[in-house]
Amino acid sequence: MDLSHNYLYGELSWKWESCRNLTSLTISNNNISGEIPAVFGKMTRLQKLDLSSNNLSGVIPRELASLQFLLDLILNSNRITGDIPNEIGFLSKLEHLNLASNNFRGSIPAQFVQCTNLLSLNLSKNKLEGTIPSEIGNVRFLEVLDLSQNQLTGRIPQELGKLRVLETMNVSHNSLLGSIPETFGDMLALTIIDVSYNNLEGPLPNVKAFNEAPFEAIQHNKRLCGNVEALQKCDSPMSKKGNGDGGRGTTAIPVLTFLGFLLLASIVILLLIFVRRPRKNIKREDIGRLNDLDFLCILNFDGKAFYKQILEATEEFDSKFYVGEGAYGIVYKAEISTGQIVAVKKISSSPEEEILDFVSFEREIQALSNIRHRNIVKLYGFCSHL
């Protein structure tokens, strides 16, 4: 049932409880007033409830916790008040929760951690107080987190660095203090960040989202520093300390770089072990022929031959094989001569560049190697060809 974008007014009827088989109810962008009826909790088959952009008031009925099949709860842009009910944590299948632009008070419930399938959480433009619950870092599939324009205080929990598939985070216009956790350096999927209008200080994490952030996304803080244009550079460890601590600081980057190369080497070794496991019922004279066809046989890997196979399979990256694109390149569907169907991500340099940005290439490989997500395919191999 979709009644959105009309001129409906008045209050929501209690008779909706009779619609026990209703799976989706959208009455957004109207002039509905009054409270959300508690009997909505009796529509037990409901998967989507969208009452956004109305004039609803009162509180969220705790009875909505009975909607065990609910995937989307969209109540933004109303005048709903009170606390955010802890019972929302009972909605274990919930994927999208939008309570933005209301008058919610109190703290952010730690019970959100029970919504293990949550993909987006938007609590912006309310009057929420207290600290950001560290438990949010356990919502491992979260892709969008918006807590902006509230009255949040305290430090950003380092546990948020565990959100390895998070793409967008906005905590601007609060009263957060301290430094941005070092754990954010592991958030390789993060592409959009906004920490402006807080009391944050210290260095920005060395990840794409911060390195490419516009100044507007980090402005009006206490003493942030980093490589962003118009932001002061961070002082080197040696300029701050002349003792042993400073010496350890100067070796941090080389050590981390070395560990990064060790990680990539380990991945290659694992791939070698995987693809070279003995295959049953294969005659010795057939091994050479199979190696010519199986592009995953890294010990006999020929980069030029592999690249040629990809060009043939995608007809030189024709648009009809286009699947999608991310921050670093375009993805194509390719069926290799062995009959295997794979996703090929082509990471190309811009027309102004003469060579590929190998830093971006390395980050992409690290991200695909570390992230485990139901929407991200398994990484089988990678190569560079100029």
N, C-alpha and C positions, 0 to 999 in steps of 0.2 A: 504494500500500500504506500503510494507516494503522493502526498498532497503538498509538496513544497512549492515555494514561489507563487503564492496566491495572496489573497487579502483576507484570510481567515482570522477571526478574532473570537474572543470569549475564552472559556476554560476547557481543558481537556476532559472528556466525558469518562466517568467511571465504568461505562458500559463496554469499554475496550476489553475488559477482562473476559468477555464472552468469546473473543477471537483467539481461542486456544491454539489454533493451527497457524497463526500468522508468524511468518519468519522474518519479515522486514517491515518496519514502520518508519516512514520519513515524513515529518511535518515541519520542515525547516523553512526559514525565511517567510514567516507570516507574522501576525500580531497576536499570537496566543499568549494569554496571561494566566495567572493563578499558579498552582503548584502541580508538580508531577504526581499523578495519582498513585498511591501505593499498590493498587490492584494491577498495575503494569507488571508487577512481579509474578502474576499468575499466567502471563502469556509465555509459558515455559519453553516454547519452540522458537522464540524470538532470537534471531542472529544479529540483527541490526536495529538499533534505536537511535534515530537522528532527530533531535528536537532543537537544533541550533538556530540561532538568529531569530529569537522570539523575545517575549517579555516575561518569561517564566521566573517565578520567585520561590521562596521557601527553600527547603533542603532537599537533598537527594534521598529518596525513600530507601531505607535499608532493605526493604523487600526486593529490590532489584537484584540482590545477591542470589536470588532463586533462579535467575536466568542463566542456567549452566551452559547453554549453547551460544551465549552472546559473544560475538566477534568484534562488533563496533559499537561503542557507546559515545555518541557525539552530542554534547550539551553546551558547546561553546556559544558565546555571545548572547547571554541571558542575564538575569539578575539573581541567580541562585546563590544562597548564603550558607552559613554554617560551616562545619568541618567536612572534609572529604571522608566519607565513611570508610572505616577499616574493612568493612564487609566486601568492598570492591575486590579485595584479595581472593575472595571465594570464586571470582569469575575466572576460572583457570584457563579457559579457551580464549580469553580476550586478546585481541591483536591491536586494536586502535582505541585509545582513550583520549578524548579531547574535552577538557573542562575549562578552556581558556576564556578570558574576558567575562568573568563572573565576579562574585564578591565572596569567594571562599576565604575563610580564615583558619587559624590554627596551623598545625605542622603538616608536612607531607608524610602520609602513612608509610611506614616501612613494609607494610603488608603487600605493597606492589611486587615484592620479590616472588610472591606466590603466583603471579600472572606470568608464568614461564614462557608463554607464547607472545608476549607483548612486543610489537614492532615499533609503535610510536606512542609517545607520552607527551601530551601538551597541557601544562598547568599554568601557562603564562597569563599575565595581566590579571592577577588576583591580589589578595592581601595575605598570602601565606608567610608564616614566620618560622623561626628556628633554623636548623641546619639541613643540608641536603643529606638524606639517609644514605649511609654507605651501602646498605642492602641493594640499592638500585644497581650497583655494579654486578650483581648476580643475575640480572635479567639479560641473559647472554645474547638473545636475538634482537635486542633493541637497536633500531636504526636511526630513530629521530627522538631527541630529548630536548624539550623546550621548557625551561623554568624561569624565563625572563620576566622582568617587571613585577617582582614580588618584593617581599621584605626579608629575604633570606640572609642569614648571617653565618659566621664561622668560616672554616676552610672548605675548599673543594675536596671531597674524600678521594684519597688515592685509589680506592677500590673502583672508581669509575674508569680507571685505566684498563679494567678487565673487559670493557665493552668493545671487543675486537671488531665487531661489524657495525659499530655506530658510525653514521655518515654525517649527521648534523647535530650540533649541540649549541644551545643558546642559554647562557646563564646571565645575560646582561641585565643592567638596571636592578641590581640588588646591593647588598652590603657585604659581599664576600671579601675575605681578607686572606693574607698569607700568599704563598707561592702556588703556582700551578704545578700539580704533582708531576714528578719525573715519570711516573707510570704512563702518562699521556704519550710518551715517546713510542709506546707500543701500539698505539691506535692508528694503524696504517690505513684503515678504511675511512678515517675521518677526512671529510672534504670541506665542510663549512663549520666555522666556529665563530662565536661572538661572546666575548667576555668583557665588553665595554661597560663603563659606569659601575665599577666596583672599587675595592681598595686592595687590589692584587699587586704583587711586587715580585721581582726576581726574573729569571730568564724564561723566554718562551720555549716550549718543547720543540725539538728539531724534527717536526713532521710536516707533511705537505700542507695541512690545513692552516697551521700557524705561519709557515714560511711564505705562503701565498695570500695570507689574510690581508684585506684592506685595512688601512689605519683606523677606519671607523669601527672596526670590529674589536679593537683593543684599546681605544682611547679612553681617557678619563679614568685612569687607574693610579695607584700610588707611585710605584717605581718599576714598571715593567721594562725589560730590555730585550733586544734580539735583533734579527736581521730584517725586520719589516721597515719599509721606507718611512721616514719621519719619526722613527723610534730610536732612542739612544742605544748604542752598542753596549753589550755587556762587558764589564771589565774582565780582563783575563785573570785566571787564578793567581798567576805570579805577581800581578800588580797589587793584589789584595793581601797575599801572604808570602812571606819570605821563608817560612819554616817548612817542615816536612809535609804539612797539609797541602801547601801550594804545589810541592813537587808531585804529590799524588794526583792533584787536579790536572796537571799538564799531561799526565799519561792516560787520563780517562778516555779521551777520544781515540788514540791509537789502539787501546785495549778493546774498546767497543767495536772498532772497525775490524780488528783481528777476529773477535768473536763472531762478527757478522760473516766473515769469510769462512770461518770454521763451520757455521750453520749451513751455508751454501754447499760447502764440501761434503758435509754429512748427508745433505739431501741427495746430492749426486751419487754418493756411495750407496745409499738406500735404493735409489733407482737402478743402479747397476746390479745390485743383488736381486732386486725384484724381477728385472727383465731377463736375467741370465739364469733363472732357476731352470733345472732340467725339465724338458717336456717329454712326456711319455709317448711311446709309439711313433717316434720320429726317427727315420733312418738317417745315418751319418751323411749320405750323399745328398739329403734334402736340406741339411742345415744351411748350406751356402745360399740356396734359393730362398729360404725363409728370411735369412738376414737381409737379402736385397729388398724384400717386401716390407718387413716389419720396421717402421721408422723409429720404434722405441728401443731397438737393440743398440744401446749407447756405445758398447765396446767396439762395434763396427760402424759407428756413426759417421756419416758423410754429410756435413752441413750443406754443401751445395746440392747434393742429391735430394736431401730432405726438403730444401727450399723449392727445388724444382717440382717435387711431388705436391707441395702445398699450392704452388702456382697452377699446376694442372687441375688439382681437385677443386680449386675456387675460380678457375678460368681467369687467373691473374687478378684475384680479389674483385670479382664482378659483384655488383650491388645486389644481384639476386640471391647471393649467399650471405647477405648481411643479416646478422642476428641482433646486434646492438652495439653500444659503445660505452666506455667508462672514462675515467679521468685521463688515462694514459694511452688509449688506443681503441681500435675498432675490432669487434669480434665477428668472425665468419664461421659458417658451418662447412666442414670439409669431410668428404668420405675418401679415405686413403685406399690405395690399391689392395690392402689386406681386407677391406670391407669394414674397417673400423670407422665409426663416425665420431669426430672430435670437434671441439670448439677451438678455433685458432685465433689468438689475439695478436694483431699486428700493431706493434708499437713503432711508430714512424717519427722521424724528426720533422720539425716545421720547415717550410720552404726556405726560411732565412738561415737555417742551420746547415752545416756541411756534414756533421756527424750526429749520430744518435746520442741522446742524453743518457749516458750509462748509469747515472745516479738514479734517474727515474726508473730505468729498467731494473736495477737491483732492488729498489723498493717494491716494485710490482711483484717480482719473484718472491721476495720475503713475505709479502702480504698473502699471496696465493698459497705459499707453503705453510704459513702459520694458521690461517683462518680455516675453521671447520664450520660450515653453514649449509643448511638444506638447499639454499639457492645458489651456491657456488660449486662449480664442478671441480673434480679432482685434478690436480696438476700432475701431468705425466712427464713433461720435459720442456726444455726451452733452448733456444739458440740465438746467436746473433749473426746476421748476414748483411754485409755492406755491398 
